[in-house]
Each structure stands twice: as structure tokens, then as C-alpha cells.
């Protein structure tokens, strides 16, 4: 089969399309014929050797490896003891995450194996490209909104980076719960986000949200970085700060104001994927796809990802 392999860390050019042996599913696993796979930040972090993380904290990455944790496809074979799925079933999921490298999902390939508990039935109302765009970003948003934050109806929620992968799902899931959602993104995303049901839109290129927004119950910051603390003024005392990526949030000031920090690491979750599929098929959750590339165009997909300003997700169409 064809798969993308990384033999050395570096730029997008180290993503090489190669012929590799077909994997075999182990006990409790299925073989998936991959129709589409999404591109996620951990994919290019791993490709670069996690250079964005302090050396003492970097995970070891066995070389060569095949990136990719988000897949949508069809069950092609069953491993020993598997009764949950049948050959021909359409499935999607976040596979073996947060494991990385060739210990992880290996989604940039024509076939991959997946533990049965990491998969759910693909939403019937969307194609494989849209389905592949859901797992990591959708599960991150779902686990934050429902499990980590425990968002309540009527809450005022600000989502920074609302047009991106996690952001556009978080904004919708919060609104679906009955929250008042303020979306922050650049102006070109305004129509997209208003169509997703946000109550307010702020173009950060024209106005500083921290200057005009107050009394927010929860901040979901999908951007992070050294300037993340600039959003503290929007939060009410005792509010909830939920960063998705690392950032500087002036912890002493936040603690003085009783602001609670709630975050976590997304993890593979078949039941969570099933819940997302139900929302998608019910028309309560839309999937944003920024751009689509072929498997052999994986380097171009990573180049697009690293330029940023993404609306939804970047997806590799495999078949």
C-alpha cells in the first residue's frame, strides 16, 4: 500500500510517499481502508521533532513514522475477537491519540489499523472528507465543553480562534448547549461563523476583544501563546479559563481574581465520536473544511497548515 513516511525531522519536504507492507489488525483491532485523513498540529509538531517543546519534555519519536490520527474509511478486515464491527462498515475516529509517531494512528496511508473502541460509525449525512475533519478537533471541543468545563446553558462564552478546527466546533457545541457565544477571528470568517450560530462576532484585526468585552463566564482560547493573558479582562471574577494550547496567562493575576483554569489533553473516544456523529446527522453540528489535498500532496497540506488562518480543517483525500 501507499503511505506517507518521515525518515528525518524537518520541513514539509520530509513527507515522502512510499510503498509499505499492509498492516495486520491485532486482537481488538480492525483494518481500515482509509478514504480520508485530517491534518492536525501534532502531525507537523512530530514532523519537526517537537522543536516547539522544551528538550526535556519532548516525546521520543521512532523513525521512520507515518503521521496522522484522524481517519474516515471502511472496515476491510477484523482482528481476532472483534465482534463490534463488520467488513464494509463505514467508520471514523481519532486513532491511538495521544500516542505519537509510528506508535500512533498512522492515518496518512491507504490502510491503517485501529482499536475498535476508538471508532464510531461515520455520520451518514457527510462524505469521508468531512468526516475525517471531525475527530481530533471535534473531540477536543466536545471533551472541553462537556467534560472539562462542564458548560451550562446561559453561560457567556468567548471563543478565541473561533474559525479554526477546534474553535468552530467549540463555538457550535457551546451554542447548542444554550450558551451565548462571542466568536473572535479575522474578518473573512464573519459570515462562516454567523452561519454556525454565534451570537456575536469580533474581528480582532479591527478591535481588541479585551477592550470591548466584559463579564464572560468562560474563555476557550484555541490560540494560546505568549500574549494569551491579554484576554483576562474579558473574564468575570471567578470565571473559567480554558486554553487549548500552551500560553502565558498571568497565573497570579488569574488566581487573585478567582479565575479557574480548566484544560486537558484530548484522547481517543469512540462514544464521543458517536455523539458527534449524532449531532452532525441531526444538523446541529456543521463541519468546516478549509482545503483538500491528495495523499501525495501531504507536503503541500502541511505548508498550508503552517501558513495559519485556517477555516475549519485541512484534509487528505486518500481514495
PARO-748169 format. One line per field, with one value per atom (N, C-alpha, C, O): x, y, z; residue number from 1. Coordinates in steps of 0.02 Angstrom, whole numbers, m for minus. Example, Ala and Ser with C-alpha at 12.3 -4.5 7.8 and 13.67 -1.06 7.14 Angstrom:
BEGIN
u	(660  615  660  712  642  684  645  670)
v	(m284  m225  m165  m166  m112  m53  2  57)
w	(390  390  390  423  354  357  394  402)
seq	(1  1  1  1  2  2  2  2)
END
This chain:
BEGIN
u	(43  0  45  105  14  50  39  m15  91  88  139  190  126  174  221  198  286  336  381  397  403  451  513  511  569  632  679  726  666  707  663  618  676  635  655  712  606  619  555  502  561  505  458  468  407  359  390  361  449  482  502  517  504  524  466  476  407  349  356  349  368  381  328  311  302  254  293  334  279  316  268  210  295  260  282  342  234  250  204  152  221  178  110  104  60  m7  m6  19  m33  m33  m85  m133  m75  m123  m154  m118  m220  m251  m238  m242  m222  m211  m276  m329  m273  m333  m368  m335  m433  m470  m462  m482  m434  m424  m458  m475  m467  m490  m442  m405  m441  m405  m453  m508  m432  m474  m445  m386  m486  m468  m480  m538  m428  m434  m457  m426  m512  m535  m511  m500  m503  m480  m448  m467  m400  m366  m355  m337  m365  m357  m285  m248  m267  m202  m212  m255  m172  m179  m112  m59  m112  m49  1  60  m20  30  66  122  34  67  129  183  122  181  228  287  202  248  295  356  266  306  355  413  331  374  434  489  426  481  519  562  503  538  518  557  456  431  479  491  506  553  520  555  453  417  410  381  435  430  500  547  508  574  603  567  669  702  687  680  684  673  604  592  557  488  469  413  514  496  487  530  432  424  473  491  493  536  494  440  521  485  527  581  502  539  535  482  592  595  609  646  579  530  461  447  417  348  299  318  237  182  138  111  129  87  13  m7  m27  m99  m137  m124  m185  m227  m301  m340  m322  m392  m407  m380  m450  m466  m540  m578  m560  m627  m620  m585  m654  m646  m694  m747  m674  m716  m678  m619  m711  m679  m664  m708  m599  m577  m564  m567  m549  m536  m541  m534  m555  m564  m506  m483  m482  m432  m464  m526  m424  m451  m497  m481  m554  m600  m645  m684  m642  m683  m753  m762  m802  m872  m910  m967  m879  m914  m925  m972  m883  m887  m887  m868  m909  m910  m875  m873  m848  m816  m867  m924  m846  m890  m921  m949  m916  m943  m903  m841  m938  m905  m893  m939  m831  m811  m767  m739  m762  m715  m693  m727  m636  m614  m545  m508  m530  m463  m427  m445  m374  m343  m278  m233  m276  m216  m187  m126  m229  m203  m215  m270  m165  m109  m43  9  m41  22  43  0  108  133  178  197  195  240  209  148  252  226  195  175  191  153  81  37  67  1  m42  m40  m83  m136  m113  m145  m59  m34  m88  m100  m120  m177  m161  m203  m99  m81  m62  m4  m110  m96  m160  m215  m152  m211  m247  m308  m211  m241  m208  m149  m246  m219  m258  m314  m230  m268  m291  m262  m346  m374  m406  m441  m396  m434  m509  m528  m549  m621  m651  m698  m625  m652  m636  m662  m593  m575  m618  m611  m662  m702  m776  m801  m811  m884  m908  m869  m972  m1000  m997  m1017  m972  m967  m1035  m1084  m1040  m1104  m1128  m1089  m1190  m1216  m1226  m1228  m1233  m1251  m1192  m1201  m1131  m1072  m1027  m1032  m984  m938  m877  m871  m832  m773  m727  m695  m723  m680  m704  m664  m768  m795  m790  m774  m803  m799  m728  m719  m678  m608  m588  m541  m624  m608  m631  m614  m669  m700  m658  m654  m625  m603  m564  m589  m503  m464  m495  m503  m512  m539  m608  m623  m650  m717  m716  m752  m674  m669  m639  m661  m589  m561  m616  m624  m654  m709  m761  m784  m779  m831  m808  m845  m747  m722  m713  m725  m692  m687  m756  m767  m802  m868  m907  m936  m907  m949  m914  m945  m850  m816  m770  m774  m727  m676  m706  m694  m745  m776  m842  m858  m881  m949  m993  m1026  m992  m1026  m1101  m1132  m1130  m1202  m1240  m1212  m1303  m1344  m1346  m1348  m1346  m1349  m1281  m1277  m1228  m1161  m1141  m1160  m1102  m1071  m1002  m960  m990  m928  m894  m925  m829  m790  m743  m706  m746  m702  m652  m671  m589  m536  m508  m494  m500  m481  m541  m535  m599  m662  m672  m716  m632  m641  m600  m610  m552  m509  m542  m602  m501  m529  m566  m626  m530  m563  m612  m667  m594  m636  m705  m754  m710  m777  m821  m882  m791  m831  m851  m908  m804  m818  m874  m919  m871  m922  m991  m1040  m994  m1059  m1084  m1144  m1040  m1061  m1084  m1132  m1050  m1071  m1139  m1183  m1149  m1213  m1268  m1325  m1252  m1302  m1325  m1381  m1281  m1299  m1339  m1363  m1346  m1383  m1340  m1365  m1275  m1230  m1234  m1253  m1216  m1210  m1137  m1092  m1126  m1058  m1033  m1065  m975  m941  m880  m836  m879  m826  m775  m793  m711  m656  m617  m592  m611  m574  m562  m584  m527  m518  m581  m624  m587  m649  m674  m734  m628  m650  m692  m724  m690  m727  m796  m832  m815  m876  m938  m977  m948  m1007  m1008  m1060  m951  m945  m968  m1007  m944  m959  m1030  m1062  m1057  m1126  m1173  m1226  m1155  m1196  m1194  m1239  m1140  m1135  m1174  m1179  m1201  m1245  m1215  m1245  m1157  m1129  m1172  m1203  m1174  m1215  m1180  m1213  m1115  m1076  m1013  m985  m990  m926  m882  m905  m819  m771  m712  m680  m697  m640  m579  m575  m533  m477  m429  m387  m435  m392  m418  m383  m480  m509  m522  m524  m532  m547  m515  m512  m490  m460  m516  m548  m529  m584  m579  m630  m518  m509  m530  m537  m539  m560  m636  m662  m671  m743  m787  m848  m757  m796  m782  m725  m835  m829  m879  m924  m869  m916  m928  m984  m875  m879  m870  m825  m912  m907  m850  m818  m838  m788  m752  m784  m686  m644  m615  m579  m631  m599  m550  m569  m486  m434  m398  m360  m411  m380  m315  m285  m292  m231  m173  m119  m182  m128  m72  m83  m11  48  64  29  117  142  95  101  48  2  m67  m114  m74  m139  m170  m231  m129  m153  m194  m230  m188  m224  m300  m337  m322  m394  m421  m482  m379  m403  m456  m503  m451  m502  m573  m621  m580  m648  m683  m744  m645  m673  m697  m664  m754  m778  m737  m708  m735  m702  m736  m797  m695  m723  m740  m769  m723  m738  m691  m648  m701  m662  m619  m643  m554  m506  m488  m463  m502  m489  m445  m471  m379  m334  m326  m318  m328  m319  m245  m223  m207  m135  m99  m130  m35  4  4  6  2  5  24  26  38  53  m10  m34  m36  m100  m95  m146  m34  m25  m63  m112  m38  m72  m86  m137  m40  m50  m110  m150  m116  m173  m237  m287  m236  m296  m317  m376  m268  m284  m313  m359  m285  m310  m383  m421  m403  m472  m517  m575  m489  m530  m545  m591  m506  m518  m490  m433  m532  m514  m489  m521  m432  m404  m423  m408  m455  m475  m455  m477  m412  m389  m373  m376  m355  m338  m315  m315  m296  m272  m327  m354  m342  m392  m367  m307  m414  m395  m446  m503  m424  m467  m529  m525  m588  m650  m706  m738  m717  m769  m838  m873  m860  m926  m932  m985  m878  m879  m887  m923  m854  m861  m933  m960  m964  m1034  m1080  m1126  m1066  m1107  m1100  m1149  m1039  m1028  m1064  m1093  m1063  m1098  m1173  m1205  m1201  m1273  m1288  m1338  m1246  m1256  m1251  m1289  m1202  m1193  m1254  m1280  m1276  m1333  m1398  m1445  m1402  m1461  m1459  m1507  m1405  m1399  m1380  m1387  m1357  m1340  m1266  m1244  m1226  m1154  m1130  m1138  m1101  m1075  m1000  m966  m974  m902  m873  m894  m823  m789  m727  m684  m721  m661  m627  m655  m566  m527  m503  m512  m473  m444  m433  m428  m428  m421  m362  m355  m319  m261  m261  m291  m226  m218  m165  m128  m160  m110  m40  0  m25  42  57  115  4  13  19  10  34  41  90  76  147  190  155  164  115  78  26  15  m5  m54  m21  m50  39  74  97  96  116  133  73  78  14  m47  m61  m80  m53  m67  m22  m45  41  88  81  109  43  28  m26  m31  m65  m115  m176  m187  m217  m279  m324  m350  m334  m372  m446  m462  m489  m561  m583  m594  m590  m606  m544  m496  m544  m490  m460  m493  m398  m363  m367  m354  m384  m396  m358  m353  m332  m302  m354  m380  m369  m414  m370  m327  m382  m340  m368  m330  m433  m465  m533  m567)
v	(m60  0  62  58  119  183  216  213  247  283  339  335  391  445  424  402  430  412  471  511  477  528  492  457  501  468  513  490  579  627  687  703  719  777  836  841  879  936  968  962  1003  1038  992  931  1019  978  931  880  949  908  839  796  828  762  712  653  734  689  654  686  589  552  498  461  494  442  379  380  323  261  202  206  146  82  46  37  26  m8  m69  m72  m117  m176  m158  m111  m195  m187  m207  m261  m166  m185  m239  m247  m276  m327  m307  m288  m311  m292  m344  m404  m320  m365  m378  m357  m413  m426  m360  m313  m358  m297  m241  m184  m254  m203  m221  m279  m170  m182  m150  m103  m175  m143  m96  m116  m34  17  37  55  33  61  135  157  175  246  283  277  319  361  433  467  456  524  528  491  573  583  658  693  682  754  770  727  833  859  897  942  881  911  939  916  989  1016  963  970  910  861  827  803  826  795  834  806  901  940  952  964  951  953  893  900  833  772  773  753  796  801  845  832  896  942  920  956  860  835  870  874  897  933  988  998  1025  1079  1135  1177  1137  1189  1173  1213  1115  1093  1091  1071  1113  1108  1038  988  1034  970  917  858  938  890  859  808  891  868  835  810  833  807  732  696  707  634  606  639  544  511  488  461  499  480  429  445  367  318  335  349  333  346  281  238  273  317  308  259  358  351  380  419  358  383  427  403  491  535  518  478  551  550  511  452  544  511  512  472  557  565  530  548  480  443  432  430  426  403  353  366  297  246  187  195  130  70  12  2  m25  m83  m135  m158  m153  m200  m270  m319  m276  m342  m335  m280  m391  m392  m428  m480  m401  m435  m488  m491  m529  m583  m556  m507  m588  m571  m512  m494  m481  m421  m440  m477  m416  m428  m362  m362  m305  m241  m215  m176  m235  m209  m266  m323  m251  m300  m269  m208  m312  m286  m247  m268  m189  m146  m89  m43  m91  m37  27  26  83  148  175  182  192  213  275  292  308  365  369  344  403  408  440  449  455  478  417  388  397  332  338  375  303  297  365  375  410  475  483  468  507  549  514  546  450  421  454  476  458  495  451  395  478  442  376  371  325  262  220  163  248  217  240  213  290  321  293  234  338  316  294  251  324  307  317  274  375  388  409  403  435  458  396  389  354  291  264  284  217  187  139  129  111  68  83  101  75  79  33  12  18  m21  25  78  5  47  3  m45  18  m16  m3  53  m53  m45  11  44  22  73  144  191  153  220  242  298  199  212  219  194  254  258  254  262  242  241  311  360  315  379  412  378  477  510  501  512  482  465  526  520  585  644  680  728  657  689  637  577  659  613  600  628  558  539  599  602  645  703  744  762  759  797  757  785  692  651  650  653  646  645  710  711  764  829  834  883  786  792  768  805  710  677  718  731  739  773  839  853  881  946  940  974  897  888  860  883  809  779  828  830  866  917  964  976  990  1036  1001  1030  940  904  889  900  865  848  911  909  966  1029  1052  1064  1059  1088  1045  1071  980  936  908  902  892  857  902  903  938  978  1041  1057  1077  1139  1125  1155  1080  1068  1130  1154  1154  1216  1210  1158  1266  1266  1313  1362  1297  1342  1412  1420  1462  1530  1562  1622  1522  1549  1596  1585  1646  1689  1660  1655  1642  1607  1646  1664  1658  1688  1634  1602  1623  1575  1614  1645  1611  1644  1594  1536  1617  1571  1530  1470  1562  1526  1496  1453  1516  1489  1427  1392  1412  1355  1289  1285  1235  1169  1161  1147  1169  1162  1219  1207  1279  1338  1333  1348  1312  1312  1258  1265  1204  1153  1177  1168  1207  1231  1283  1281  1329  1381  1350  1370  1300  1269  1228  1230  1189  1147  1189  1172  1246  1290  1321  1323  1343  1372  1319  1335  1258  1204  1190  1168  1204  1195  1254  1252  1306  1364  1419  1464  1418  1472  1531  1523  1590  1650  1652  1663  1642  1633  1695  1720  1720  1775  1745  1717  1752  1722  1775  1829  1759  1803  1771  1715  1805  1781  1841  1896  1831  1886  1895  1850  1953  1973  1926  1922  1892  1849  1790  1757  1776  1719  1739  1696  1802  1825  1788  1763  1784  1750  1677  1651  1644  1573  1563  1518  1603  1594  1613  1581  1665  1683  1629  1617  1597  1541  1481  1439  1478  1423  1439  1396  1499  1514  1553  1555  1586  1625  1688  1713  1712  1770  1836  1883  1838  1898  1877  1823  1921  1910  1971  2027  1959  2013  2000  1948  2049  2046  2074  2135  2030  2053  2099  2132  2101  2147  2218  2265  2227  2294  2317  2377  2270  2288  2238  2178  2262  2217  2191  2230  2126  2100  2119  2130  2122  2138  2210  2227  2251  2320  2328  2377  2280  2289  2235  2243  2181  2126  2121  2125  2110  2100  2047  2028  2023  1978  1913  1887  1886  1821  1766  1770  1715  1660  1613  1586  1603  1554  1578  1599  1574  1589  1523  1490  1505  1448  1477  1504  1472  1502  1447  1408  1445  1394  1418  1383  1478  1507  1502  1477  1525  1522  1570  1622  1550  1591  1641  1644  1680  1725  1782  1812  1798  1853  1830  1869  1767  1741  1780  1785  1808  1844  1906  1932  1930  1991  1981  2030  1918  1904  1902  1896  1906  1901  1954  1938  2016  2066  2047  2072  2003  1986  1941  1938  1906  1858  1892  1937  1871  1895  1862  1808  1893  1862  1795  1790  1743  1676  1639  1585  1669  1636  1579  1561  1549  1490  1506  1530  1492  1499  1429  1388  1417  1351  1357  1363  1356  1359  1290  1240  1288  1226  1214  1157  1268  1264  1302  1341  1290  1323  1398  1422  1434  1507  1537  1503  1602  1639  1676  1721  1659  1686  1723  1733  1743  1781  1746  1772  1688  1645  1680  1668  1722  1756  1803  1805  1840  1885  1845  1863  1791  1749  1721  1720  1697  1669  1722  1708  1782  1836  1851  1869  1843  1857  1795  1797  1741  1680  1645  1605  1661  1629  1558  1547  1511  1440  1419  1433  1385  1361  1287  1246  1272  1204  1186  1216  1136  1113  1040  1009  1012  941  919  958  856  826  785  740  800  759  687  674  640  569  532  554  477  435  415  399  416  407  389  433  324  302  328  353  324  351  426  450  463  534  546  591  505  510  494  525  446  429  488  503  522  580  636  669  647  697  679  723  615  593  606  627  595  608  682  700  725  797  818  860  789  806  784  822  722  696  732  732  761  798  870  908  890  958  1009  1069  985  1030  1046  1088  1013  1025  1021  970  1076  1079  1070  1089  1041  1028  1077  1079  1115  1161  1129  1105  1130  1103  1161  1191  1175  1230  1213  1253  1154  1134  1059  1027  1031  958  946  977  898  879  803  767  780  708  684  724  618  590  611  628  609  626  701  722  740  812  829  887  780  793  851  891  857  915  981  1028  985  1047  1060  1117  1006  1014  1042  1084  1018  1044  1116  1156  1133  1202  1247  1301  1224  1263  1269  1323  1216  1217  1267  1303  1269  1312  1386  1429  1400  1470  1498  1559  1454  1476  1507  1501  1541  1574  1524  1537  1466  1411  1417  1435  1401  1399  1327  1298  1298  1227  1185  1200  1131  1082  1071  1083  1048  1027  951  918  924  852  824  855  763  725  675  634  680  630  572  581  513  456  416  393  406  369  398  374)
w	(0  0  0  13  m15  m13  54  83  79  143  142  107  181  191  248  300  237  287  300  256  364  384  409  460  374  392  431  463  428  465  481  443  537  555  511  489  500  457  432  463  375  345  308  309  276  239  188  171  163  111  137  96  202  228  225  240  207  200  132  80  132  71  60  106  m1  m18  m37  m83  m3  m13  m16  3  m41  m38  25  36  66  129  136  102  179  187  217  256  197  225  299  315  344  415  429  392  483  504  570  616  576  639  693  681  753  809  846  823  902  942  962  985  952  969  920  935  862  811  745  733  703  635  587  604  526  471  436  416  427  396  329  324  277  212  217  218  220  234  171  118  177  122  129  79  191  202  272  317  279  343  352  305  413  426  446  470  437  457  522  526  573  639  662  639  709  734  759  744  796  817  760  768  700  642  623  611  619  599  658  648  719  776  775  784  764  763  704  711  647  587  600  574  642  658  720  744  746  805  869  916  869  927  950  1009  900  915  954  984  955  992  1066  1104  1088  1157  1187  1153  1251  1283  1277  1282  1265  1250  1303  1287  1367  1420  1420  1452  1383  1382  1316  1309  1268  1201  1203  1230  1174  1169  1118  1070  1128  1079  1020  1028  961  901  863  839  857  817  743  716  710  638  601  625  541  510  541  575  528  552  501  458  508  466  510  559  493  534  526  484  567  557  609  619  641  691  672  699  627  609  543  491  546  484  477  525  414  397  340  291  346  295  306  336  281  281  312  297  356  386  332  297  327  275  302  264  366  397  472  500  505  578  611  586  666  706  750  754  781  824  879  913  886  939  927  972  869  856  834  785  870  853  844  820  863  862  791  780  744  676  627  642  566  512  452  444  410  349  308  300  283  245  285  255  352  392  381  377  375  369  439  479  453  520  517  465  574  580  652  697  664  733  740  692  802  824  849  899  813  825  865  846  920  963  983  979  1003  1024  1098  1122  1137  1117  1102  1108  1085  1062  997  958  984  926  883  902  825  779  758  752  746  722  777  766  838  891  888  922  847  844  789  773  760  714  645  615  619  553  499  457  503  459  388  344  376  309  267  248  254  219  190  208  143  112  160  154  207  258  325  328  378  445  491  474  549  598  653  665  687  740  793  775  857  910  901  884  912  900  942  921  1002  1047  1027  1057  976  953  894  870  871  811  826  877  782  783  711  664  703  636  605  637  544  510  504  488  517  506  434  387  426  360  316  255  346  309  276  240  290  261  228  243  182  149  193  247  168  208  220  273  173  182  242  286  245  301  366  418  362  422  451  511  407  430  463  502  448  478  550  584  574  640  699  748  696  758  809  863  793  845  865  924  816  832  864  914  836  864  934  978  945  1012  1062  1120  1041  1087  1110  1170  1063  1080  1123  1173  1105  1142  1214  1261  1221  1287  1330  1390  1300  1337  1360  1420  1314  1329  1379  1426  1368  1408  1470  1523  1465  1520  1561  1622  1528  1563  1593  1651  1553  1577  1611  1663  1583  1608  1597  1643  1535  1518  1532  1521  1556  1572  1526  1502  1512  1471  1502  1563  1458  1481  1494  1507  1492  1504  1447  1390  1464  1413  1399  1444  1335  1316  1260  1211  1269  1215  1187  1225  1122  1089  1046  997  1066  1027  976  992  913  859  838  825  835  826  758  749  709  641  629  579  673  662  678  690  676  685  751  751  807  872  883  909  863  876  846  880  783  752  781  780  806  840  910  931  947  1014  1014  1056  966  961  950  982  906  893  951  968  983  1038  1097  1132  1109  1163  1147  1191  1085  1066  1069  1089  1051  1052  1124  1135  1173  1243  1271  1327  1230  1253  1280  1315  1265  1287  1238  1180  1263  1222  1199  1240  1134  1109  1073  1026  1095  1062  1026  1058  961  920  900  877  910  890  834  841  778  720  674  690  619  571  530  527  500  467  412  401  379  323  347  306  412  439  466  493  461  493  468  509  403  377  398  418  392  411  483  496  528  599  616  658  585  598  574  604  518  494  541  541  582  631  695  739  701  757  814  868  805  859  869  822  931  946  928  906  936  919  883  895  839  804  814  806  831  838  791  794  749  704  742  752  762  803  765  796  698  660  664  644  689  691  763  776  808  877  924  909  980  1030  1075  1110  1074  1115  1189  1221  1215  1286  1302  1361  1250  1261  1262  1288  1233  1223  1255  1259  1277  1306  1380  1402  1419  1491  1514  1477  1575  1609  1572  1570  1543  1511  1565  1607  1563  1610  1594  1638  1528  1507  1445  1396  1446  1388  1363  1399  1301  1268  1218  1166  1234  1192  1153  1181  1088  1046  1015  974  1034  1005  1053  1035  1116  1165  1147  1117  1166  1151  1206  1257  1196  1249  1266  1319  1222  1234  1256  1256  1275  1295  1353  1357  1396  1455  1438  1480  1376  1358  1363  1365  1364  1367  1438  1447  1488  1557  1573  1609  1547  1564  1542  1571  1492  1470  1520  1521  1561  1608  1672  1698  1696  1760  1816  1805  1874  1931  1945  1947  1955  1966  1902  1905  1845  1781  1767  1807  1708  1688  1627  1577  1633  1579  1553  1591  1489  1460  1398  1342  1407  1350  1318  1352  1252  1215  1201  1201  1190  1180  1236  1272  1242  1294  1283  1227  1338  1334  1401  1452  1399  1460  1482  1447  1540  1562  1629  1663  1650  1712  1768  1794  1787  1835  1902  1933  1924  1989  1986  2033  1931  1924  1919  1951  1879  1873  1940  1957  1979  2045  2092  2129  2089  2131  2117  2162  2054  2035  2039  2020  2063  2071  2005  2002  1953  1888  1890  1909  1871  1873  1804  1754  1803  1740  1730  1773  1675  1660  1589  1541  1584  1519  1523  1576  1467  1466  1397  1350  1392  1330  1298  1330  1236  1201  1196  1191  1197  1193  1150  1143  1122  1080  1120  1179  1086  1122  1073  1045  1063  1017  1035  990  1099  1116  1102  1082  1114  1098  1023  1003  983  910  889  843  923  907  924  886  980  999  947  930  923  872  807  774  789  729  734  686  793  803  793  761  820  812  739  715  704  632  592  552  603  565  582  542  642  662  637  648  604  579  632  621  690  746  748  788  706  705  632  599  609  541  541  589  487  481  430  373  452  407  378  415  312  278  242  196  262  233  163  117  156  92  91  144  31  22  m25  m77  m5  m44  m53  m13  m105  m113  m64  m35  m55  m9  m29  14  m93  m116  m108  m110  m97  m86  m12  7  30  102  117  161  81  94  83  122  31  18  72  91  96  150  213  247  229  287  276  323  216  201  213  242  189  201  275  299  313  384  420  464  402  437  419  452  366  350  397  404  428  475  443  383  485  463  427  373  459  430  449  505  402  415  414  361  473  478  477  512  438  439  369  318  369  308  306  356  247  241  182  129  191  137  110  148  46  15  m9  m52  19  3  m55  m98  m56  m111  m127  m171)
seq	(1  1  1  1  2  2  2  2  3  3  3  3  4  4  4  4  5  5  5  5  6  6  6  6  7  7  7  7  8  8  8  8  9  9  9  9  10  10  10  10  11  11  11  11  12  12  12  12  13  13  13  13  14  14  14  14  15  15  15  15  16  16  16  16  17  17  17  17  18  18  18  18  19  19  19  19  20  20  20  20  21  21  21  21  22  22  22  22  23  23  23  23  24  24  24  24  25  25  25  25  26  26  26  26  27  27  27  27  28  28  28  28  29  29  29  29  30  30  30  30  31  31  31  31  32  32  32  32  33  33  33  33  34  34  34  34  35  35  35  35  36  36  36  36  37  37  37  37  38  38  38  38  39  39  39  39  40  40  40  40  41  41  41  41  42  42  42  42  43  43  43  43  44  44  44  44  45  45  45  45  46  46  46  46  47  47  47  47  48  48  48  48  49  49  49  49  50  50  50  50  51  51  51  51  52  52  52  52  53  53  53  53  54  54  54  54  55  55  55  55  56  56  56  56  57  57  57  57  58  58  58  58  59  59  59  59  60  60  60  60  61  61  61  61  62  62  62  62  63  63  63  63  64  64  64  64  65  65  65  65  66  66  66  66  67  67  67  67  68  68  68  68  69  69  69  69  70  70  70  70  71  71  71  71  72  72  72  72  73  73  73  73  74  74  74  74  75  75  75  75  76  76  76  76  77  77  77  77  78  78  78  78  79  79  79  79  80  80  80  80  81  81  81  81  82  82  82  82  83  83  83  83  84  84  84  84  85  85  85  85  86  86  86  86  87  87  87  87  88  88  88  88  89  89  89  89  90  90  90  90  91  91  91  91  92  92  92  92  93  93  93  93  94  94  94  94  95  95  95  95  96  96  96  96  97  97  97  97  98  98  98  98  99  99  99  99  100  100  100  100  101  101  101  101  102  102  102  102  103  103  103  103  104  104  104  104  105  105  105  105  106  106  106  106  107  107  107  107  108  108  108  108  109  109  109  109  110  110  110  110  111  111  111  111  112  112  112  112  113  113  113  113  114  114  114  114  115  115  115  115  116  116  116  116  117  117  117  117  118  118  118  118  119  119  119  119  120  120  120  120  121  121  121  121  122  122  122  122  123  123  123  123  124  124  124  124  125  125  125  125  126  126  126  126  127  127  127  127  128  128  128  128  129  129  129  129  130  130  130  130  131  131  131  131  132  132  132  132  133  133  133  133  134  134  134  134  135  135  135  135  136  136  136  136  137  137  137  137  138  138  138  138  139  139  139  139  140  140  140  140  141  141  141  141  142  142  142  142  143  143  143  143  144  144  144  144  145  145  145  145  146  146  146  146  147  147  147  147  148  148  148  148  149  149  149  149  150  150  150  150  151  151  151  151  152  152  152  152  153  153  153  153  154  154  154  154  155  155  155  155  156  156  156  156  157  157  157  157  158  158  158  158  159  159  159  159  160  160  160  160  161  161  161  161  162  162  162  162  163  163  163  163  164  164  164  164  165  165  165  165  166  166  166  166  167  167  167  167  168  168  168  168  169  169  169  169  170  170  170  170  171  171  171  171  172  172  172  172  173  173  173  173  174  174  174  174  175  175  175  175  176  176  176  176  177  177  177  177  178  178  178  178  179  179  179  179  180  180  180  180  181  181  181  181  182  182  182  182  183  183  183  183  184  184  184  184  185  185  185  185  186  186  186  186  187  187  187  187  188  188  188  188  189  189  189  189  190  190  190  190  191  191  191  191  192  192  192  192  193  193  193  193  194  194  194  194  195  195  195  195  196  196  196  196  197  197  197  197  198  198  198  198  199  199  199  199  200  200  200  200  201  201  201  201  202  202  202  202  203  203  203  203  204  204  204  204  205  205  205  205  206  206  206  206  207  207  207  207  208  208  208  208  209  209  209  209  210  210  210  210  211  211  211  211  212  212  212  212  213  213  213  213  214  214  214  214  215  215  215  215  216  216  216  216  217  217  217  217  218  218  218  218  219  219  219  219  220  220  220  220  221  221  221  221  222  222  222  222  223  223  223  223  224  224  224  224  225  225  225  225  226  226  226  226  227  227  227  227  228  228  228  228  229  229  229  229  230  230  230  230  231  231  231  231  232  232  232  232  233  233  233  233  234  234  234  234  235  235  235  235  236  236  236  236  237  237  237  237  238  238  238  238  239  239  239  239  240  240  240  240  241  241  241  241  242  242  242  242  243  243  243  243  244  244  244  244  245  245  245  245  246  246  246  246  247  247  247  247  248  248  248  248  249  249  249  249  250  250  250  250  251  251  251  251  252  252  252  252  253  253  253  253  254  254  254  254  255  255  255  255  256  256  256  256  257  257  257  257  258  258  258  258  259  259  259  259  260  260  260  260  261  261  261  261  262  262  262  262  263  263  263  263  264  264  264  264  265  265  265  265  266  266  266  266  267  267  267  267  268  268  268  268  269  269  269  269  270  270  270  270  271  271  271  271  272  272  272  272  273  273  273  273  274  274  274  274  275  275  275  275  276  276  276  276  277  277  277  277  278  278  278  278  279  279  279  279  280  280  280  280  281  281  281  281  282  282  282  282  283  283  283  283  284  284  284  284  285  285  285  285  286  286  286  286  287  287  287  287  288  288  288  288  289  289  289  289  290  290  290  290  291  291  291  291  292  292  292  292  293  293  293  293  294  294  294  294  295  295  295  295  296  296  296  296  297  297  297  297  298  298  298  298  299  299  299  299  300  300  300  300  301  301  301  301  302  302  302  302  303  303  303  303  304  304  304  304  305  305  305  305  306  306  306  306  307  307  307  307  308  308  308  308  309  309  309  309  310  310  310  310  311  311  311  311  312  312  312  312  313  313  313  313  314  314  314  314  315  315  315  315  316  316  316  316  317  317  317  317  318  318  318  318  319  319  319  319)
END
